Amino acid sequence: MMTLRSSRLLFILAVLLGLGWFIAAVQSILLPFVFGILIAYFFDPTADQLQRWGMGRTAATSTILLVFFSILALALIALLPRLVEQMAGLISEMPAKINAVQRFLAPYINRVMLEVQGTSLEDAAANASDVSGQILGASMDILRKVVRSGMAVANLAALLVIAPVVSFYLLRDWDDIIAQLDALLPRYYADTIREQVREMDRVISGFVRGQLKVCGTLALFYAITLSLAGLKYALLISLTAGFLIIIPYAGTFISGLLAVAVALLQFDGDPTRVGIIFGIFVIGQMLEGYILTPKLIGGSVGLHPMWIIFGMLAGGALMGFVGVLIAVPLTAVIGVLVRFAVRSYLKSPFYSASTLARPDQAP
């Protein structure tokens, strides 16, 4: 006979499975809603503060979003043409740069191939021609499917139109939504759930808000220093570096490698100029690790870097860009639940009892 506790657990499991199935079914349209939720969550404390100063919730919401989207629009107007120009320049110069690298590395690669395989670089290039044709055909097939689907354009249009509307209604009604969800909690578990939700909010807000500040600060640092160093595509590289910094260790490595590669090609291998670019990223890494992260995030959020990397990779593999967006909040939630489960286990008789009665033993 099923106990009340078992019924509760099965109900919670069914709700979670149903929620997971629903998210997987509608993931193609989730992007603007995820952005709207993130914006509302991020600015809710600001709206609460404006309310304490005597402003109504609707007026506070309108003011916050008007300022936010105005700043965002001005930033796009100022940066987007330059970014497009730098991306177009990088793409147009890429074949020549690759040929330059190939000519520079050809003698060394040819020597290694002759010693290891007994074949020259020319023979390897000839053998690779058939493979390259197959790869090109497969790539064009994928591109045709993407263009036919039109999902990229649809998602962008939905993001620009729907996200502001979603963020307005969510931010305006955020406190009411939280109160309604709190009223639905099972009374027996309500205090425990509230305690864990507060812990989740502390971890998510501490990490996400702090990480955004770190990303913005480092992007500005790299934009100024790389521009002063005369590196081409400095704006594109600095924004990439600031965005990728959310991936612990890997982000700095990837963006630094990109900047050094561009410097090698631009400055013809000049060790002084390349060393300056490399030093900028070393300083940026030290600035992040010793000043920005401890001050803006702190060590109390309880998210291990490897756990964040795993969550972002898993989110991207399961749900694409939307999965990457929700990966950090979701990994924070899972981390809090895992720590709660471990604490409960350590307090349980199953852990603390020195001996446990086996079924074949008499009581």
C-alpha positions as CSV (number, residue, x, y, z in Angstrom):
1,M,0.0,0.0,0.0
2,M,1.4,3.4,-1.0
3,T,2.2,5.7,1.9
4,L,1.4,9.5,1.9
5,R,5.2,10.2,1.7
6,S,5.5,8.0,-1.4
7,S,2.5,9.7,-3.0
8,R,4.1,13.1,-2.4
9,L,7.4,12.0,-3.9
10,L,5.7,10.5,-7.0
11,F,3.6,13.7,-7.5
12,I,6.8,15.9,-7.3
13,L,8.6,13.5,-9.7
14,A,5.6,13.6,-12.1
15,V,5.5,17.4,-12.1
16,L,9.3,17.6,-12.8
17,L,9.1,15.1,-15.6
18,G,6.1,16.9,-17.1
19,L,7.9,20.3,-16.9
20,G,11.0,18.8,-18.5
21,W,8.9,17.3,-21.4
22,F,7.1,20.6,-21.9
23,I,10.3,22.6,-22.1
24,A,11.8,20.1,-24.6
25,A,8.7,20.3,-26.7
26,V,8.6,24.1,-26.9
27,Q,12.4,24.9,-26.8
28,S,12.3,26.4,-30.3
29,I,10.2,29.4,-29.1
30,L,11.7,29.8,-25.7
31,L,14.5,32.3,-26.5
32,P,12.5,35.5,-26.0
33,F,10.8,34.2,-22.9
34,V,14.1,33.2,-21.4
35,F,15.5,36.7,-22.0
36,G,12.3,38.2,-20.6
37,I,12.6,36.1,-17.4
38,L,16.3,36.9,-17.0
39,I,15.6,40.7,-17.4
40,A,12.8,40.6,-14.9
41,Y,14.7,38.6,-12.4
42,F,17.8,40.8,-12.7
43,F,15.9,44.1,-12.3
44,D,13.3,43.0,-9.6
45,P,15.5,44.4,-6.7
46,T,15.7,47.7,-8.5
47,A,11.9,47.9,-9.0
48,D,11.5,47.0,-5.3
49,Q,13.8,49.9,-4.4
50,L,11.9,52.3,-6.5
51,Q,8.7,51.2,-4.9
52,R,10.2,51.9,-1.5
53,W,11.0,55.4,-2.7
54,G,7.2,55.9,-3.4
55,M,7.0,55.0,-7.1
56,G,4.2,52.7,-8.3
57,R,5.1,49.2,-9.6
58,T,4.0,49.9,-13.2
59,A,5.8,53.3,-13.3
60,A,9.0,51.7,-11.8
61,T,8.8,48.8,-14.4
62,S,8.3,51.3,-17.3
63,T,11.2,53.5,-16.1
64,I,13.6,50.6,-15.6
65,L,12.9,48.9,-19.0
66,L,12.9,52.2,-20.9
67,V,16.3,53.1,-19.5
68,F,17.6,49.5,-20.1
69,F,16.4,49.1,-23.7
70,S,17.4,52.7,-24.5
71,I,21.0,52.0,-23.4
72,L,20.9,48.7,-25.2
73,A,19.7,50.3,-28.4
74,L,22.3,53.1,-28.2
75,A,25.0,50.5,-27.6
76,L,23.9,48.5,-30.6
77,I,23.7,51.6,-32.8
78,A,27.2,52.6,-31.8
79,L,28.9,49.2,-31.8
80,L,27.0,47.1,-34.4
81,P,28.4,48.8,-37.5
82,R,31.9,48.6,-36.2
83,L,31.4,44.9,-35.3
84,V,30.0,44.0,-38.7
85,E,32.9,45.9,-40.3
86,Q,35.5,44.0,-38.3
87,M,33.8,40.6,-38.8
88,A,33.6,41.3,-42.6
89,G,37.3,42.3,-42.6
90,L,38.3,39.2,-40.6
91,I,36.4,36.9,-42.9
92,S,37.7,38.5,-46.1
93,E,41.3,38.4,-44.8
94,M,41.0,34.8,-43.5
95,P,42.1,33.0,-46.7
96,A,45.2,35.2,-47.1
97,K,46.0,34.8,-43.4
98,I,45.6,31.0,-43.6
99,N,47.9,30.9,-46.6
100,A,50.5,32.9,-44.8
101,V,50.4,30.6,-41.8
102,Q,50.6,27.6,-44.1
103,R,53.6,29.0,-45.9
104,F,55.3,29.8,-42.6
105,L,54.6,26.3,-41.1
106,A,55.0,24.3,-44.3
107,P,58.8,23.5,-43.9
108,Y,58.3,22.3,-40.4
109,I,55.2,20.2,-41.1
110,N,56.8,18.8,-44.2
111,R,59.9,17.7,-42.2
112,V,57.7,16.1,-39.5
113,M,55.6,14.2,-42.1
114,L,58.6,12.9,-44.0
115,E,60.1,11.6,-40.7
116,V,56.9,10.1,-39.4
117,Q,54.9,8.9,-42.4
118,G,57.4,9.2,-45.3
119,T,55.0,11.5,-47.2
120,S,55.4,15.1,-48.2
121,L,53.0,18.0,-47.6
122,E,52.1,18.1,-51.3
123,D,51.1,14.4,-51.2
124,A,49.0,15.0,-48.1
125,A,47.3,17.9,-49.8
126,A,46.5,15.8,-52.9
127,N,45.1,13.0,-50.8
128,A,42.9,15.5,-48.9
129,S,41.3,17.0,-52.0
130,D,38.7,14.3,-52.2
131,V,37.9,14.6,-48.5
132,S,37.6,18.4,-48.8
133,G,35.0,18.0,-51.6
134,Q,32.9,15.7,-49.4
135,I,33.2,18.1,-46.5
136,L,32.1,21.0,-48.6
137,G,29.1,19.1,-49.9
138,A,28.0,18.2,-46.4
139,S,28.5,21.8,-45.2
140,M,26.4,23.1,-48.1
141,D,23.7,20.6,-47.3
142,I,23.6,21.7,-43.6
143,L,23.5,25.4,-44.7
144,R,20.6,24.7,-47.0
145,K,18.6,23.1,-44.2
146,V,19.3,26.1,-41.9
147,V,18.2,28.6,-44.5
148,R,15.1,26.6,-45.3
149,S,14.1,26.4,-41.7
150,G,14.3,30.1,-41.2
151,M,14.4,29.6,-37.4
152,A,17.4,32.0,-37.0
153,V,15.5,34.9,-38.5
154,A,12.3,34.0,-36.7
155,N,14.1,33.7,-33.3
156,L,15.8,37.1,-33.8
157,A,12.5,38.8,-34.7
158,A,10.7,37.2,-31.8
159,L,13.6,38.3,-29.5
160,L,13.3,41.9,-30.6
161,V,9.5,42.1,-30.4
162,I,8.4,39.6,-27.7
163,A,11.2,39.8,-25.1
164,P,10.5,43.5,-24.1
165,V,6.8,42.7,-23.7
166,V,7.5,39.5,-21.7
167,S,10.0,41.4,-19.5
168,F,7.5,44.2,-18.8
169,Y,4.7,42.0,-17.6
170,L,7.0,39.7,-15.6
171,L,8.8,42.5,-13.9
172,R,5.5,44.3,-13.1
173,D,3.8,41.2,-11.7
174,W,7.0,39.5,-10.3
175,D,6.0,39.9,-6.6
176,D,2.4,38.7,-7.3
177,I,3.7,35.7,-9.2
178,I,6.1,34.7,-6.4
179,A,3.2,35.1,-3.9
180,Q,0.9,32.9,-5.9
181,L,3.6,30.2,-6.3
182,D,4.3,30.3,-2.6
183,A,0.6,29.8,-1.9
184,L,0.7,26.6,-4.0
185,L,3.5,25.0,-1.9
186,P,2.5,21.9,0.1
187,R,2.2,23.1,3.6
188,Y,4.2,20.2,5.1
189,Y,7.3,21.1,3.0
190,A,6.7,24.8,2.6
191,D,9.4,26.0,5.1
192,T,12.0,23.7,3.7
193,I,11.2,24.7,0.1
194,R,11.3,28.4,1.0
195,E,14.7,27.9,2.6
196,Q,16.1,26.1,-0.4
197,V,14.6,28.7,-2.8
198,R,16.3,31.5,-0.8
199,E,19.6,29.7,-1.1
200,M,19.1,29.2,-4.8
201,D,18.3,32.9,-5.2
202,R,21.4,33.8,-3.2
203,V,23.6,31.6,-5.4
204,I,22.1,32.6,-8.8
205,S,21.9,36.3,-8.1
206,G,25.4,36.4,-6.6
207,F,26.9,34.5,-9.5
208,V,24.9,35.9,-12.5
209,R,24.9,39.5,-11.4
210,G,28.5,39.4,-10.4
211,Q,29.5,37.5,-13.6
212,L,27.9,40.1,-15.8
213,K,29.8,42.9,-14.0
214,V,33.1,40.9,-14.5
215,C,32.3,40.3,-18.2
216,G,31.5,44.0,-18.8
217,T,34.6,45.2,-16.9
218,L,37.0,42.8,-18.7
219,A,35.4,43.6,-22.1
220,L,36.1,47.3,-21.5
221,F,39.6,46.6,-20.3
222,Y,40.4,44.5,-23.4
223,A,38.8,47.0,-25.8
224,I,40.9,49.8,-24.4
225,T,44.2,48.0,-24.1
226,L,44.1,46.1,-27.4
227,S,43.1,49.2,-29.3
228,L,46.1,51.1,-27.7
229,A,48.3,48.2,-28.7
230,G,47.2,48.6,-32.3
231,L,45.6,45.2,-32.7
232,K,43.2,44.8,-35.6
233,Y,39.7,43.7,-34.7
234,A,40.2,44.8,-31.1
235,L,36.5,45.5,-30.5
236,L,35.4,42.1,-31.9
237,I,38.1,40.3,-29.8
238,S,37.4,42.2,-26.6
239,L,33.7,41.6,-26.8
240,T,34.4,37.9,-27.5
241,A,36.8,37.8,-24.6
242,G,34.3,39.5,-22.2
243,F,31.5,37.1,-23.2
244,L,33.6,33.9,-23.1
245,I,34.9,34.8,-19.6
246,I,31.8,33.2,-18.2
247,I,33.3,29.8,-19.2
248,P,36.0,29.4,-16.5
249,Y,39.6,29.0,-17.7
250,A,38.5,28.0,-21.3
251,G,37.1,31.4,-22.1
252,T,40.3,33.3,-21.4
253,F,42.4,30.6,-23.2
254,I,40.2,30.7,-26.4
255,S,40.1,34.5,-26.6
256,G,43.7,34.9,-25.7
257,L,44.7,32.4,-28.4
258,L,42.6,34.2,-30.9
259,A,44.2,37.6,-30.1
260,V,47.7,36.2,-30.2
261,A,47.0,34.5,-33.5
262,V,45.8,37.8,-35.0
263,A,48.8,39.5,-33.6
264,L,51.2,37.0,-35.1
265,L,49.7,37.5,-38.5
266,Q,49.3,41.3,-38.2
267,F,52.8,42.0,-36.8
268,D,54.6,39.4,-38.9
269,G,55.7,37.5,-35.8
270,D,57.3,40.6,-34.1
271,P,58.0,39.1,-30.6
272,T,57.7,42.5,-28.9
273,R,54.3,43.4,-30.4
274,V,53.0,39.8,-29.9
275,G,54.4,39.8,-26.4
276,I,52.4,42.9,-25.6
277,I,49.1,41.3,-26.7
278,F,50.0,38.2,-24.7
279,G,50.8,40.3,-21.6
280,I,47.5,42.1,-21.9
281,F,45.6,38.8,-21.5
282,V,47.9,37.7,-18.7
283,I,47.1,40.9,-16.9
284,G,43.4,40.5,-17.7
285,Q,43.5,37.0,-16.2
286,M,45.1,38.3,-13.1
287,L,42.7,41.1,-12.9
288,E,39.8,38.7,-13.1
289,G,41.2,36.1,-10.7
290,Y,42.6,38.3,-7.9
291,I,40.4,41.4,-8.0
292,L,37.1,41.2,-10.0
293,T,35.9,37.7,-9.2
294,P,36.6,37.9,-5.4
295,K,35.1,41.4,-5.2
296,L,32.1,41.1,-7.5
297,I,31.2,37.4,-7.1
298,G,33.0,36.2,-4.0
299,G,33.7,32.6,-3.0
300,S,30.4,32.0,-1.3
301,V,28.2,31.1,-4.2
302,G,29.3,27.5,-4.1
303,L,29.6,26.9,-7.9
304,H,32.7,24.9,-8.8
305,P,34.2,26.0,-12.2
306,M,34.1,22.4,-13.5
307,W,30.4,22.2,-12.6
308,I,29.7,25.4,-14.6
309,I,31.6,24.1,-17.6
310,F,29.7,20.8,-17.5
311,G,26.4,22.6,-17.2
312,M,27.0,24.9,-20.1
313,L,28.2,22.1,-22.4
314,A,25.2,19.9,-21.4
315,G,22.8,22.8,-21.9
316,G,24.2,23.6,-25.3
317,A,24.1,20.0,-26.3
318,L,20.5,19.5,-25.2
319,M,18.9,22.9,-26.1
320,G,21.4,24.9,-28.1
321,F,21.7,28.6,-27.3
322,V,18.7,28.6,-25.0
323,G,20.3,25.8,-23.1
324,V,23.5,27.8,-22.6
325,L,21.5,30.7,-21.3
326,I,19.7,28.7,-18.6
327,A,22.7,26.4,-17.9
328,V,24.2,28.5,-15.1
329,P,20.9,29.1,-13.2
330,L,19.9,25.5,-13.6
331,T,23.3,24.2,-12.4
332,A,23.0,26.5,-9.4
333,V,19.6,25.1,-8.6
334,I,20.9,21.5,-9.0
335,G,23.9,22.3,-6.8
336,V,21.8,23.7,-4.0
337,L,19.5,20.6,-4.2
338,V,22.5,18.2,-4.2
339,R,24.0,20.0,-1.1
340,F,20.6,19.8,0.6
341,A,20.4,16.1,-0.2
342,V,23.9,15.5,1.2
343,R,23.1,17.4,4.4
344,S,19.9,15.4,4.8
345,Y,21.8,12.1,4.3
346,L,24.4,13.0,6.8
347,K,21.7,13.7,9.4
348,S,19.8,10.6,8.6
349,P,19.9,7.3,10.7
350,F,21.0,5.5,7.5
351,Y,24.3,7.4,7.8
352,S,24.7,7.8,11.5
353,A,23.7,4.3,12.7
354,S,26.7,2.1,13.5
355,T,24.8,-1.1,12.6
356,L,21.7,-1.7,10.4
357,A,19.5,-4.7,10.9
358,R,19.5,-7.0,7.9
359,P,16.3,-8.7,6.8
360,D,17.6,-12.1,8.0
361,Q,18.3,-10.9,11.5
362,A,15.7,-11.0,14.2
363,P,14.7,-7.7,15.7
